Amino acid sequence: MRKIPQTDSVSEMAHFWDAHDLTEFEDELEEVTTPVFGRSGRTVLRVTLPPDEAEAIHHAARKRGIKDSELAREWLNEKLRAS
């Protein structure tokens, strides 16, 4: 049985619930009193890449089973820690 995704992405949750019925997950539901979605103190940084570089990131991320943005963030953090 699938689990409800743990994500901050409204679009990912919308996609998930478009494909699933709430009654499938009644045992996982819990009431929350604080906002679930909102700004997390992060800034969006747009990076324009040539198609070959974007495809290389996409391919590497897919091999690891993560999103392109997660891999790019990981690589940027590694570079920042090294400098």
Secondary structure, 3 states (H helix, E strand, C coil): CCCCCCCCCHHHHHHHHHHCCHHHHHHHCCCCCCCCCCCCCCCCCCCCCCHHHHHHHHHHHHHHCCCHHHHHHHHHHHHHHHC
